């Protein structure tokens, strides 16, 4: 099943959404939304460029296959 992420603007919206989901008997989770994780397009592209430059300088590291699987949740 797919999941839906909703970002209410205020406590009133959050409360109304919670009430609606409970009434419809839809399972939901409430987590903390952190704005710091979102980047502007400019910042995102700068981060990609920085990563490419690091790779070209040989500043990379390898993970063993078991750690790769764990990281990817396989």
ZIPE-V859068 format. One line per field, one symbol per residue. ss: DSSP state (H for helix, E for strand, - for the rest). psi: psi as a letter, one per 40 degrees, with the letter a starting at -180 (. if undefined). A space follows every 50 residues. Layout:
BEGIN
ss=???
psi=???
END
This chain:
BEGIN
ss=----------HHHHHHHHHHHHH-----------HHH---HHHHHHHHHH HHHHHH--------HHHHHHHH--
psi=iiihhhgididddddddddddddefhhiihihhhddehiidddddddddd ddddddeegiiihidddddddef.
END
